[in-house]
Amino acid sequence: MTSDDFRAAAHTAADLAADHLAGLAAGPVWQPMDDAARRTLLDAPLPAAGRPLDELLASVGRDVLPYPMGNGHPRFFGWVNSAPAPAGVLATLAAAAMNPSSAGGDHADVHLERAVVRWIAELVGFPHPPGGGLLTSGTSMATIVCLAAARNRAARAAGWDVREDGLAGMPPLVGYVTGETHSCVRKAAELLGLGSKHLRAVAAGPDGRLDPAALRAAIARDRAAGLLPFLVVASAGTVGTGAVDAFDPIADLCAEERLWLHVDGAYGAFGVLDPEIAHRYAGLARADSLALDPHKWLGVPVDCGCALVRDPAELRAAFSLVPSYLRDEAAGELGWFSEYGTEQTRPFRALKVWATIAHRGRDGLAADIARTTALARRLGELVTADPELELLAEVQTSIVAFRLRPADPTGRTDEAEEAALDALNRDIPAAVQRRGRAFLTGARLDGREILRACLLNPATTEEDLEVLLAEVKAAGCEHTG
Ligand SMILES: *Cc1c(COP(=O)(O)O)cnc(C)c1O
């Protein structure tokens, strides 16, 4: 390919991306793909002969871009998925053009990753010794990285070398979570050989926050049974309600009991940038590790998670392996990123992080985040003011947990009414999604079916919130006929 051919195609690609982004808000948030469009992708035959770039770009414009997940739209409130930051979108092209393996050495991507990991730590106020973190595919991977370090430290303290001996024969290591802890923690515990039955779900208070007294009692019970408590996972924003744990009392207890405190900040850690809610994060900096997702509230294009640890030596102790073919003086004192995590060849994620943060600046990001938390509180008010809706949790960050609760004139028992409300609210998210004017998802909370709206997009307006609630009600009418 000539460089002129590449340049022309790149301009077309830029136009496609710009048209896509510019057109999003006017279209449906999401729509089911029609069968022919789906089959075009599913059944695509392996091409024997190549096709010119302009044809491929035409296919992308016709067969791919018109069928998004919906998360670029200002009325997307599902799960925890953000619209892409435009600066981050642009950076992906330059990063791919360089295509380094950000493993280590003396090239721009490696130094930029060290800088943006420090920026991320500074944004959330977490300590950052050199080497104390790395970018990952997401928080699922960052959690595996952090929990491996926690596991190995605890085993070492018990006279056990997990890397050499494995876990067999060792008294079980026990970790503490809550019922609202993200599934990636259990997955990490399973993969790390800890066993999910050794993750204890500790009671949370009515505010959804981990109860330190219940935690203390659980630790005492496990110690008395000869088990080895080693880990507490606290949340800087749960998926269900956006609850932020009270870190200080948990950190006190962890210090006293010599447990590793890990904080899952995937969704919520960046909420600390909003002065209005920053107080909720007091004590976050005392954690031993923090996993968080620039690809959520910051809008860095997927994928980008980040693992931060207080003591970089713990990561290196868990992961460092430098075979002779990887010896490299240029890697410097900190060595390779692969000595701190699972991957060897690593993508150049740092450029899109750099672009996203540098474009908005800390102040711009803080303003964006403050806007979404204010919108979430506003949505909470709208829900509270509406007799047919019920707010189910205090709005602590930017997630609103609520349900549709139409007046019940039938005089049913509470139990029958709850069952009917569960059936109704269980069906609403899919119905809202199909209608195409807004997108939200559901969850179970304290045994009830709930609706949850996650506000991440600063382009969302108050009018969008009203549309969302109108759509929830319209979907409810579909349910009852
Ligand atoms: C998204 C999320 C995770 C998982 O992170 P991935 O980036 O999807 O791997 C974990 N915990 C919370 C609270 C999340 O919102």
PDBQT file of the ligand as one rigid body, heavy atoms in Angstrom, charges set to zero:
ROOT
HETATM    1  C1  LIG A 501     -17.123  -2.751  35.634  1.00  0.00    +0.000 C 
HETATM    2  C2  LIG A 501     -16.856  -3.154  37.040  1.00  0.00    +0.000 A 
HETATM    3  C3  LIG A 501     -15.975  -4.201  37.344  1.00  0.00    +0.000 A 
HETATM    4  C4  LIG A 501     -15.327  -5.043  36.274  1.00  0.00    +0.000 C 
HETATM    5  O1  LIG A 501     -14.456  -4.257  35.526  1.00  0.00    +0.000 OA
HETATM    6  P1  LIG A 501     -14.149  -4.598  33.980  1.00  0.00    +0.000 P 
HETATM    7  O2  LIG A 501     -13.444  -3.377  33.528  1.00  0.00    +0.000 OA
HETATM    8  O3  LIG A 501     -15.479  -4.784  33.332  1.00  0.00    +0.000 OA
HETATM    9  O4  LIG A 501     -13.318  -5.807  33.945  1.00  0.00    +0.000 OA
HETATM   10  C5  LIG A 501     -15.722  -4.449  38.664  1.00  0.00    +0.000 A 
HETATM   11  N1  LIG A 501     -16.311  -3.747  39.652  1.00  0.00    +0.000 NA
HETATM   12  C6  LIG A 501     -17.172  -2.739  39.404  1.00  0.00    +0.000 A 
HETATM   13  C7  LIG A 501     -17.774  -1.989  40.539  1.00  0.00    +0.000 C 
HETATM   14  C8  LIG A 501     -17.474  -2.410  38.086  1.00  0.00    +0.000 A 
HETATM   15  O5  LIG A 501     -18.329  -1.407  37.829  1.00  0.00    +0.000 OA
ENDROOT
TORSDOF 0
